[in-house]
Amino acid sequence: MQTTFDPFSFLVTSIAGWMNQHQHHVINYLIEENRVLREQIGNRRLRFNDDQRRRLAVKGKKLGRKILAQVATVVAPETLFAWHRKLIANKYDGSARRSVGRPRTAADIAALVTRMAEDNRDWGYRRIQGALANLGHLLTHNTIADILRRHGIEPTPKRIRKTT
């Protein structure tokens, strides 16, 4: 089997190796800088806000426990994983549970329905439905009836009899 020299592969491999070495130098510098800052702080306890805890927990979880034991100098790996567990627990606690059933009709459309019913006392549900369809709002006559009932507006025959 004869191997041929491919200049493109050699170039890509060389650049990848150089970038890997460069990244190791950057990581080693940041680790050492972190140690120096930690020495200056001494034994004082650092206080983190929730956003800082979240950022550290997300990044720490991706690294894993073994690497964190070598790298983490500000927070213990167990603390990072505890923060991550709390994040997961908060995410799935059910507090953002959705309401049951269909969503309500938009408030502006409901206001339009009530205005049409009050301005045109002899219009029924289906007439209001047709007028809304002309405006591009597709509602059923039952939805219109529900909106009018919610706002205390009576059906057509009873609205006509009222005098002022």
C-alpha positions in Angstrom: 0.0 0.0 0.0 1.5 3.3 -1.1 0.7 6.4 0.9 0.7 9.7 -0.9 1.4 13.1 0.6 -1.7 15.2 0.7 -0.8 18.8 1.4 -4.4 19.8 2.3 -4.7 17.1 5.0 -1.3 18.0 6.4 -2.3 21.7 6.6 -5.6 20.9 8.3 -3.9 18.5 10.8 -1.2 21.1 11.6 -3.7 23.9 12.2 -5.9 21.6 14.3 -2.9 20.6 16.4 -1.8 24.2 16.8 -5.3 25.3 17.8 -5.6 22.5 20.3 -2.2 23.5 21.8 -3.3 27.1 21.9 -6.5 26.2 23.7 -4.6 24.2 26.3 -2.4 27.3 26.9 -5.5 29.5 27.3 -7.1 27.0 29.7 -3.9 26.7 31.8 -3.6 30.5 32.0 -7.2 30.8 33.1 -6.8 28.1 35.8 -3.7 29.8 37.1 -5.4 33.2 37.1 -8.3 31.7 39.0 -5.9 30.3 41.6 -4.2 33.7 42.0 -7.5 35.4 42.5 -8.6 32.7 45.0 -5.4 33.2 47.0 -6.2 37.0 47.2 -9.7 36.3 48.4 -8.4 33.9 51.1 -11.0 32.0 53.1 -13.7 34.5 52.6 -16.9 32.9 51.4 -18.1 34.1 48.0 -21.7 35.1 47.5 -23.3 34.3 44.2 -26.6 35.6 42.9 -29.1 33.2 41.2 -27.9 34.1 37.7 -24.3 33.4 38.5 -25.2 30.0 40.2 -27.2 29.1 37.1 -24.3 29.9 34.7 -21.8 28.0 36.8 -24.1 25.0 37.2 -24.9 24.7 33.5 -21.2 25.0 32.5 -20.1 22.7 35.3 -22.6 20.0 34.5 -21.1 19.8 30.9 -17.6 19.2 32.3 -18.4 16.4 34.6 -17.3 15.5 38.2 -13.7 14.4 37.5 -12.7 17.4 35.5 -14.5 19.8 37.9 -12.5 18.2 40.8 -9.3 19.3 39.0 -10.4 22.7 37.7 -13.0 24.1 40.0 -11.4 26.3 42.7 -14.2 28.7 43.5 -17.0 26.2 44.2 -16.9 22.5 45.1 -18.1 20.1 42.4 -20.8 18.8 44.8 -22.1 22.3 45.2 -22.3 22.8 41.4 -24.2 19.6 41.0 -26.6 20.5 43.8 -27.3 23.8 42.1 -27.9 22.0 38.9 -30.4 19.6 40.6 -32.3 22.5 42.0 -32.4 24.1 38.6 -33.9 20.9 37.1 -36.3 20.6 40.0 -37.5 24.2 39.5 -37.9 23.7 35.8 -40.2 20.7 36.2 -42.1 21.8 39.4 -45.4 22.3 37.5 -45.7 26.0 38.4 -46.1 26.9 34.7 -49.0 24.5 34.3 -51.3 25.5 31.5 -55.0 26.1 32.1 -57.5 23.5 31.0 -59.7 24.0 27.9 -59.7 26.3 24.9 -58.2 29.7 25.3 -60.6 32.6 25.7 -61.4 34.8 22.7 -59.1 37.9 22.5 -60.3 40.9 24.5 -60.4 43.2 21.5 -62.7 40.8 19.6 -64.9 40.4 22.6 -65.2 44.2 22.9 -66.1 44.4 19.2 -68.8 41.7 19.7 -70.3 43.6 22.6 -70.2 46.9 20.8 -71.9 45.4 17.8 -74.6 43.9 20.0 -75.2 47.2 21.9 -75.2 49.4 18.8 -77.5 47.1 16.8 -80.1 45.8 19.3 -82.0 43.9 16.6 -79.0 41.8 15.5 -78.8 38.2 16.6 -75.8 36.0 17.1 -75.7 34.9 13.5 -76.0 38.4 12.2 -73.1 39.5 14.4 -71.2 36.4 13.2 -71.7 37.5 9.6 -70.5 41.0 10.3 -67.4 39.7 12.0 -66.7 37.3 9.1 -66.8 40.4 6.8 -64.1 41.9 9.0 -62.0 38.7 8.9 -62.8 37.3 12.4 -64.2 33.8 12.2 -66.2 33.0 15.3 -69.1 30.6 15.8 -72.5 31.8 16.9 -72.1 29.9 20.1 -68.9 31.8 20.9 -70.7 35.1 20.3 -73.5 33.9 22.6 -71.0 33.0 25.3 -69.3 36.5 25.0 -72.6 38.3 25.2 -73.7 36.1 28.2 -70.4 36.9 30.0 -71.0 40.6 29.5 -74.6 40.4 30.7 -76.2 41.1 27.3 -79.4 39.3 26.6 -80.3 37.5 23.3 -81.9 39.5 20.5 -85.7 39.3 21.2 -85.2 40.4 24.8 -82.9 43.3 23.8 -85.4 44.7 21.3 -88.1 45.1 23.9 -86.0 47.3 26.2 -86.8 51.0 25.9 -85.0 54.0 27.2 
